[in-house]
Amino acid sequence: RWRVELQHAQMKREGLRVERLQMKTAEALMRALALYWVVGWRSMELCYEAREHPELAAAERFTAEELQVLTVLRGSPVRTLGEAVATVAKLGGWPGYRSSPPYGPKVVQWGLEKLGTMVAYHRMLNVGQLGNNDTG
C-alpha cells in the first residue's frame, strides 16, 4: 500500500506533475496517464530495487545505450544496478556524498529524463558517424 501512495505522489507533485496536463479529450488524458504511470513506476522501482539489490546486473534494468552513456558519465564501467541508479540520481541532482541522504524517486526520475535526452543525442551521433562513413 505504501508504494502505491508513493507512486501517486510521484505522479502528482514530486516528479511528473500530471495535474498540469491539459488534454482535449478523456481518451488523450487516459493515454497520457498510462504513459506517465509507466515512467513514474520505473523511477520508483529502480530507486528501491537498487537499495534492496545493489549487486544486480545493471544490464537487467538498463539498455546497452543507457549503460554506454552512464559509463561515460561515471568515468568507469557501470556493472551493477547500484552503480547505475546512483549515477542516474546524480544526473537528477543528488549530491552523492557519504553524508548525503539516500536518493529518492524524484531525483531518479529527473536523472532518467536527462539520461533519455543523452541517449537520444548518442543515437544521433552514431547515425551521423555511420552517414559519414558511407559517404567518405
Secondary structure, 3 states (H helix, E strand, C coil): CHHHHHHHHHHHHHCCCHHHCCCCCHHHHHHHHHHHHHHHHHHHHHHHHHHHCCCCEHHHCCCHHHHHHHHHHHCCCCCEHHHHHHHHHHHCCCCCCCCCCCCCHHHHHHHHHHHHHHHHHHHHHHHHHHHHHHHC
